[in-house]
Amino acid sequence: MTVPAQPTPPLLNREQAILEFNRRVLAQAQREDVPLLERLRYICIVSSNLDEFFEVRFADMLDAARDPDSQVSNRDIERVAREAHLLIDEQYAIFNEHVMTRLRDQRIVVLNHADRNDAQRLWVAKFFEREVRPLLVPVGLDPAHPFPQVANKSLHFIARLSGKDAFGRDNRIAIVKVPRVLPRVIKLPAVISEGRQAFVLLTSVIRAHLEELFPGRTVEAFSQFRVTRDSDLEVDEEEIANLRHALRSGLTTRHFGRAVRLEVVNTCPEELSRFLLEQFDLPPAALYRVNGPVNLVRLNELIDQTEADELRFLPHEPVWPQGRLPRGKSMFDRLAKGDVMLHHPFESFEPVVQLLREAVEDPDVLAIKQTVYRTGSKSELMDLLIEAARRGKEVMVVVELKARFDEEANINWAERLEAVGAQVVYGIVGYKTHAKLLLITRREGKPGGKTTLRRYAHLSTGNYNPKTARLYTDIGYMSADPDLTADADMVFRQLASLGKFKTPKRLLVAPFNMHSRMVEHLAQVEAAARAGQTARVVVKINALTDAELIAALLKTAQAGARIDLIVRGACMLPPGLPGISDNIVIRSVVGRFLEHSRIAYFRWGSSESDEALYLSSADWMSRNMFRRIEVAWPVLDAKLRQRVIDEGLVPYLHDSLDAWQLGPDGHSTLVSGAGHSGQQAEVRHGGQQVEIRHSGQQAEVRHSAQQAEVRHSAQQALMRLFSPS
């Protein structure tokens, strides 16, 4: 009997889902099994994430609320703002009560002016005179000195002064800008630190000497403040002749977009906070009073300067996969024998650099094509592409100029590449190029004999950035498969020529056929479930917000298929609703590394041909499926497909150390229930820890039998994972 599909339930709010993800990150700062300095780093990460949330997501929400056709209401904004206030209050409570008190126990202290002894105050005073005061320009406000331009996320002081100024006028309010070039955390010399590692914050230095900036007047009240602005870089791509020039111009004004959040310290007088709100045209709900520095991100400087390796994660050095990719051997010769998969950061990103380096140095390599999304301001890969162009090779680089907050670095690389003769294109107007592709064309054959052209490709779920490759979990795939490399070449040609889309043999390409293929596979699984056959879906992504894919997942689950989703960040599907989504389990893994790989597994029967596994650069979001150039590729090699399952899915589905399970109300609970208290009553397994050990690294072992048990558990889990529903 056919079971009628249930109506699609109301989806979870995307912005609240982002805040919920940050709660999971913040929870790392309370874990007893996380080293103390790393706990502080998680607090810094949350601050950085929240900055971007306000700069982009919340700013977009405010814009949508002004549109009469939008479904975003003022009530939605109030609810999200209330959740943001609660999260930030919790963040500062953890910072003060859990992390900083523990650091003091380790004789690592941040000294306020009242805490400093005479020698320390003298040192700070000299530092202020020598390093700080020459760069400060206090501005007294009057008709000739209006409220100054305040850049996005820049630190300022506001002060209320007594008396009159030098000209006898009663201008009481002054603003002091704190230059970005000044360090925010200063370490005191050991000789005056009393056997501790002692630090002072720049804000404390300025606060202690603030009155010296206003001779003859008294500072009656003051506060740090920081404003967050809408920082999405908007250009009308249909109306401009040169996207690069337009973005270069836009970068100068991005720092002064519409204000969306004002941060002050919790001791800021009501009079001053109200004045600031008026200047930035913000409602009272946009005011965030914090119990500590207004920018916790800059406390990364304290982490970097502290000498205490025992309070950090044990060093992790990615391994070179020697057994599958012998060092010193030609990468081209190895790829001619079969595909190679790299699992970062457990395995090194260096083979990718080595592949490009070999291509640059090989006189038989004729052409190199690569996409660039986030590669960083310093990049050996980009330097190699420049060198390839200098050597006369045909170099084509698709540079995504609108990679948010990386626009300037990408523009600079584009200009350097063009200067040496590389062909640089910027993708398709209206679509970000988010696909991660490297394609090398090489002449092969015996000298004097018949030659042929052969292509070699690298595809990845993550960016061409060696730095983040040590911090993000991603899967890279190198292949000389003729069909796969021909498809990659077709993508590059389309990005350059803007020609009609021709369906590839292997690749799925957004915005053309990726979304529809995912829906088709879900329909196959649904049909198998209705027929009583094995029906299974496992998807690992960073975000799930596309309404049509969510509807297809719900329909598939209601037919009886088992669905496991590993969604690191925002997820709008409410799992666990009786009769609607109770066959769907959604997990999020937050550990030492940022989960970034995208994997989609579908099973719709019992034969080997009744399954598909894809790796991809795309999340299951409408923007990725319809407003970006993305790729997904099937893993057809049986051994590599099994390896993706063993390393990229199974450990995370059975993670009881770093995993959270999403509830139907959008809130998450820690799967193990022991992460905060450090209980050792049972062995807890972390997917990332499994892969560190499996890759041959000597990570911290919390339980002597854990490694063997984890591998045994993974094998058992593999059997359960693909058993009939």
N, C-alpha and C positions, 0 to 999 in steps of 0.2 A: 504494500500500500504506500502510495506517495505521501510523504509528510509535507504539509503545506509550510512554506517558508514563513518565519515570523517577521513582523515588521522590524525595520531597523531602529534600534533604540537611540535615544539622544546621545550624541557623541560627547566625549569629554572635551573640556575647554583646552585649546592648544596652549595658551599662555600659562594657565594653571599647571598644565602638564610639564612645561619647561621649569616652572618653579619647583614642582615635585621632584624633578630630576636633580635640581640643585640641593634639595633637602637630602637626597641620597648621598650626594657628594659631601655635604656638610657633616653627615653622620660619620664619615671617615675620621673626622677630627675628634671624635669621642671614643674611638676604638682603642682598647688597651693593647691590641696586638699590632698597632701601627706606630712606628717610631715617632717620637715627639716632634721633631722638626718637620717631619712629613705631615703631621696633623696640622701644623701651622700652614704648611703649603696648601693643603686642601681648603683651608679658610681663605687663603689668597686666591685660589682658583675660583671659589664661589663668588668672590668680589669681582673678579674679571668677567665671569659669566654674567653676573647681574648688570655690570656696566653695559655689556652688549645687549642684554635683554631690554634695558631701558632705551638704549640708543636706536634699536631697530624694532624689536617686537612690540614693545609697549607704545613706541612712537607711531608705528603702523596702526595699532589699535585705536589710538586717539584720532588719527586721520580718518579711519573707517567710521568712527562714531559721528563724525561731521557729515558723512554722506547719507542723505535720506534714504537711499536704496540699500544701505548696508544692514546686515543683521546684527551688527555690534551695537549694543545699547550702553547708555551711561551706567546702568546697573552692572553690566559686565565689567566695565572699567573699574567701578568701585570694588567689585568682588576681587578682581585681580590685584588691585592696589592694596587691599586689605591683606591678602595672602603675602604680598611682597613685604609689607611692613612686619608681619609676624616672622617671616623668614629672616629678615635682617636683624630684628631684635634677638632672635635665637642665635644667629651667627655671632653677634657681639657678646652674648652671654657665654657661649662656648669659648670664645677667644679670651675673655677675661677670667672666667671661673675655672676652666679646665686646662687650657693650654698655657697661658701666661703664668699661672700659679705653679704648674708642673715645671716650667722652664726655670722659675726661681728656685725650685727645689734642686735643680741641676746646676745652680749657681750661674745661670744665664739671665741677666736682668736688664730691663729697660727702665732707666732712672728718670723720673720727673724732677723738676727743679727742687721740689721740697725734699726729695730723696738724696740729692747730691750733697756731698761734703764740701768743705771749703776748697780743697784742691781741685775737685771736679768742677765746681762752679767757676773757678779761675780759668781752667782749661777751656770750658765751654765759652766763657766770655771772650777769650783770645780767638777761639775758632770763629765766633760770631763776627768779631771785628775784622778778621783776616779774610774769611771765606764767604760770609753771608751778607753782611751789611753793605758792601760795595755793589751788590746786585739788587738790592731792594729799593723800590721807588714808591714810597707811600703817596697816595693821592687823596687830598682833602676835597670833599665834594662841595661845589658851589656852582652858580650858573656858568662860570668859565671852565669848570672842571666837572663835567657831567659824569654820571656813573660809567665806569670804563667798560670796554668790551671784555667780556669774560669768556675765554675759550672753553670748549668742552673738556670736562674732567680736570681742569687746571685748579691748583690749590691757591686759595686766597685767605686773607684775614679781613674781617670787618671789625672796626673799633669805634666806640663812642667816646669822645674826648670831652674833658672839662674845659671851661673857660672859653676865651676867644682866640682867634688866630693872630698872626703877627700884624694883620691889618685891622684888628679890632672887630672882626666879624664873628658872628655866632654860628659858624659851620662846625657841627659836632661830629659828623660821620666821615670816616676815612677808610680807604681800601688799600690793602697791601697785597700785591701779587707776588707769589713765591715762584721763582723761575724753575722750569723743569730740569735745568742742568744741575741743580743742587742735589746732592744725595739726600734721601729721605731718612736714612738710618746711618748714624755715625758711631763707630766703635771707639770707646775711650782707650787710651794707652794702658797697658797692663800695670804700669807702675802706680797708677792712681785708681785701679779697679778693685783693690782689696781682695785679690785672689779669685775674683770672679771674671766672667766675660760680661762687661758692662757696655750698654749702648744708650745713646740718647736719640730721640727723634728730632728731626729738623723742626717740626712744629713746636716742640718743647724749647728748643734753642731760641726760636724767634719769639715765642710767648714770654720767655724770661727777660727778653731785651726789647720787647715791643715798645715800651714807653720811651726808649732812647731814640726812636724814630720820630718822636714828636716833642722836641725840646720845649720846655716851659709849660707843658700841658700834662694832664693826668689821664691815663686810660681808665675810664670808669667801667667799661664792659667791652668784651671782645668775643670773637668766635672764629674758628676755622670755618670755611665753607667751600663747597664744590658743587658745581652745577653739571648735570648730564644733559646733553642735547641730542636731538634727532640727527643721526650721523649717516643715514642712508644716502648714498651719493646718487642723486637723480639727474639724468640727462635725457632729453628727448632724442632718442637715437634716430628717429625718422626725420628730424629737422636739422641734423648736423652733418657737416661734410667730412669731418675727421674726428672719430671717436676719441683717439688718444689725446688730441689737443683739447677737446672739450673736457675730458676727465682731468687732465693736468690743471686746467683752469678751475674746475670744481673742487679740487683738493684744497685750494686756498680758502674756500668759503665753508667747507664741511664742518670746521671746528666752531662755527657760529650759527648752527641751525637752531630751530625752535627748542627752548628749554622744556624738559619733561620731568626732571627730578632735581630737588635741592637738598643737599646734605649739610647739616651743621652738627656741632657737638651738642650733647644733651644739656649742657649748662648755658647754651646760648639764650640771652634774654629774649622775651617775647617781642619786645620792641624791635630788636635787630632782625629776628627771623621774619617778622611781618614786613619790615622794610625790604628785605631781600626778595620775598615772595612777590611784592609789588613790582620790583625792578624787573623780575623775570616773567611777570604776568602768569604766575602759577597759583593754583588753588591751594588751600591749606593741606589737602590730602597729599600733595606732591612734596611736602616737607618731611624729611627723614632725620630725626634726632638720633645720633649714635653715641654709644658709650665708649669712645675711643677715637683713634685716628679716622678721618673721613675717607681715607683711601687705604684699605688694608692690602691692596695689591702690592704696594711698595714695600711691604714687610718681607717680600722675597729677598730684599737686600740683607735683612737680618739673618735669614737662613743661609745665604751665600757666605756671609762673613763669620758665621759661628764655627768654631773648631770643635766639632763633636761628631765624629763619624758614627759613633755608636747610637746616635739619635737620628740617623738616616737609614733608609733602605740599604741593604747590602748592595754593593756595586753589581750591576748586571751588564755583562759584555755579550752582545749578540754573537752567535757562533757562525762561522763559515761552514756551510753544509759540505764538508770535505768528501763524504762518501758519494754524494750525488753530483758534486761539482768540484772535481779536483783542482786545487790551486795550481797555477802555472800552466794549465792547459788552455787551449783555445776555446773560448766560449762558443764560437761558431761550430767547431767540431762537436762539442757536447750537444748543442741544440739540434744538430743534424741527426742525432741518435734518438731524440725524443724530448718531450716537454719537461720543463723544470718548474717546480713551485717553491716559492719562498714565503715563509710565515714570519712576518716581522712583529715585534722586535726580538723574538726569540732567535730568529736567524738574521744574519747581517744583511744590510742593504747594499753592502759593498759590491756583491756580484752585479748589481744593476749598473753601478758606476763603472765597474770593470768592463761590462759589455759595451758601454758607450765609449770608454777609453780605447778599447781594442778597435772599435769601428773607426774612431778618429785616426788611429795610427796605421790602420790597414789600407794600403794603396788600392786594394781591390774593392773597398767600400765606396760606392758612388754617391749614395744619397742617404740622408738621415732626416726623419720627420719626427716631431715630438709636440705634445700638448704641454702647456704650462699653466697651472692654476695657482698653487701656492708652493713656491720653491724657495722663498726667503731672499733676503738682500745679499747674502753671500751663498754661492752655490757652485760646487765643482762641476755639476752637470751642465750648468749654463756656460761656465768657462770652457768646457769641452766642446759645446756646440759652437761657440765663437771660434775656437781653434780649428774646428772642422771646416768652417766657412773660410777661414784664412788659408787653409790648405787646398782650397778649390773644390771641395765637395759640395754637392747640392744640399743645402740645409733649409728646411722649411719648419718654422715654429709657429704653432697656433697659441698665441698668448691671450689669456682671458684677462682683459683689462679691468673687468668689473668684479674680480674676486674681492669680496668685501674686506676692507682694511689692509689689503695687499696691493691696492691699485698702484701706489707710487713705486713700489719695488718692481712690479711687472712692467710699468711704463719704462722704467730705467733699463730693464733687461731688453725690452723691445727696441729701444733706441740704440743700445750697444750692438745688438744683433744686426740691425739694419746698417749700422756703420761699417760692418765688415762684409756686407753683401748677402747676408742670409735673407731668405724670403719670409717675411713676418706677416701673418694675417691675424685678425682679431675675431674669428668665428663668424657667427651669424647675428645680424641685427635683431635684438629682442630676445636672444637666447644666450645663456652663459654656456661656455664650453667647459664642462666639468669632467668629461671623459679623460682617463689617464692612459695615454698610448705613446709608445715609442716604436718606430719602425725603421729598420735598417735594410738597405738594398745593396747587395754584394754581387760582384761578378765572380763566378766560380767555373773552374775547368782547368785542364792542363795547358801550360804555356804553348802557344802555337797550335793548339787543337781547338776543338769545339768548346765554346763557353756558353754559360746560361746565367740568367739573373735569378738570385734567390733572396727571399725576404726573411728577416728575423724580427720578431715582435716581442715587446714587453707590454703587458697589460696589468693594471693594478686597481685595487679597491681604494688606494690612498694616494697621496701626493708625491711628486718627485722632490722630496725634501728629506735629505739624510738625517737632519736633526729630529724631525717629528717621527721619522721611521724608527727611532730608538724609544719613542714614548707612546706611539699609537700601535694597536694591533691591526695589521693589514695583511693582505695576501697579494703577492706579486706572482705573475705567471709569464714565463718566457717560452716562446714556441717558434718553430720554423714550419709549422703546419701550413701547407699551401692555401687551403681554404680560409683559415683564420687570418693569415697575413694578408691575403687578397682583400678580405673584408676590411681590415684595418686601413689598407691603402685606399679603399673606396671612401672610407670616412674622411680621410685627409683630403682627397680630391673634392669631395662634396663641400667641405669647409672652405676650400679655396675657390672653387668654381661656381658654387651655389647651384649646382645641377640638380636635376630631379632625383628623388630617392629611389634607389634600386635595392630590392630586398636582398640582404646579405645571406650567405649560406650558413654562417655560424653565429655571427654577432647579432645581438638585439641592440637597436639604436633608438634612444629617445630623441625627439618626440614622435617617432614614427611607429615602431612596432613593439617596443618594450612593454608598455602598459597593457596592450591587448594580449600579448603572449602570457603575461602573468595571470591575467583574467582567464585565459583559455586553460592554463594549467590548473587553476583552481576549479574550473568547471569539470575538468577530467577527474580530479580527485573527488569532487562532489558526486559525479556519476558512479564512480567506483564504490563510494560509501553507500549509495542508494541500492547498489547491486549486491551489497554484502561482501565486497572485496576489500583488500587492504587499502586503506585511504589515510594518507599521512602528509602533513605539511609542517616543515620547520623552516623558519625564516629568521635570520639575524641581520638587523639593520640598526641605523642610528635613530630613525624617526618613522612613525606611521601616522600619517594625517590625511591621506587621500581617501575621500569618501567612497569612491567606487570600489577601490581595493578592499576597504573595510567591509563594505556590503557583500562583496564576493567571499571574503573570509567568513563572515557570519553565516552566509547561505551554505557554504561548504561544511562548516561546523554543525549546523542544524541538520544536515544530511547524515551526520554520524562520524565524520572524519575527525581524527585527533589532530589538533593544531597547537604547536608550541611556537611562540614568538619571543625572540630575545631582542628587546628594543631598548637601546641604551638611554635615549632621551625622550622626546615628546611622543606620547602615544594617546590617540583619541578614541581607540576602541575600548569600550568597557567590558572586561572579561568577567566570567563567572555568573552571568545573569541566568537564572533557571530557564531552560528551554530556549534560550536565545544565544548565549555565548558560554555555556558551562562546559563545552568541549574545548575551549580555548584557554590556555595558560600563558600568561605574559610575564616574562622575567626581564630584569635589568641588572647588568653586572657592572659594579663600580669597584675597581681595584687599583692596583699600582699604575697600570697602563690605561690609556683611553681606548675603549672598545670602538673600533672604526671599520672593521671589515663588514662587507655586505655579502650574505650567502642566502640563497633560496633553494630549498629542497622540496620536491614534490614526488609523491608515490601514489600510483593509482591502479595497482594490481600486484601480482606476485612474480611476474617474469622480469628478466633483466631490462627489457625494453620499456617497462612501465614505470620509469622514474626519470627525473631530470634534476640536475644540480647546476646552478648558475653562480658565478661570482660577478660582482658588479661594482660600478662607481656610484650607483644611484640608490637613494633611500626611497621608501614608498610614500612619497609626497607628491602632490600635484605639480609643484614647481619642478621637481626632478623629472617627472614623467612627460611634462608638456611644455616646459619653458627652459629646458636645458638640453645640451647635447651630452648624452650619457651613453655608456655601453654596458652590456652584460654579455658574458660568454659562457657557454656550457663547458663543463669539465667532462670530456668524453673518455679520457684514459681511466680505466677502472681503478688502478692503484692510486692515482692522484685523487680521484673522486672519494675513495675510501679515506684517504689522508685528510681531505677537507672535513669529512664527517667526524673522523676521530679527533682532530685537533681544533676544528672551528665550531663544532656543534655539541658533541657529546659532553665534553668537560663543563660546558656552560649550562647545559640542561641539568647537570647533577652537581652544580656548584652549591656548597653549603657554607661558604665563607664570605663571598663577596656579592651574592645574588639577593635581589629583592623581588618580591612578587606583587604585581599590581592587582588591586582590588577593583570591584565594579564602581566604587565611588571615586576612583582616580588616585587614591592614596596607596602607598607601598608599605610592605612590611618585610623586614629582614628574614630571609628564608631560614637561616640557622637559629635565629633568636638569641645568639650568643655573642654577636659581634661587639656589643658595647661593654659587656661585663667581663669578657675574656674567659668565660667558663671553658674548661677543658674536659667536660664530662663525656664528650663524644669527639671522634675524629671529624674535623671539618675539612672539606676539600675546596680549593679554589681553582677555577679553570685556568687562570693565568699562572698560578703556581705549578699546576700540572705541566704546562708547556715549558716553563723555565727549567724544570727538572728534566723533562723529556728532551730538551735541546742540549742537555749536557752541562748546564750551569749549576753552580753550587749556591743555590738560594737557601735562605733560612729554612730549616726543617723543624717544624714545631712538634712533630710526633715521629718517633723512630721508625714506626712501621707504615708511615703515611704513604711514601712513594709506591711501595708494592701494592698497598691496598687501593690507591687511586687507580693504578693501571688495571688491577683486577676489576675494580668497580666500573671503569670505563668499558671494559670488554662486556661485562654483564649489561651495562646500559645500552651498548650498541645493539644487543639482541632485543632488548625491550623497545628501543627506539623504532625499530623497523618491523616489529611484530604486528600482526593484524589488530585492528581496533577491537 
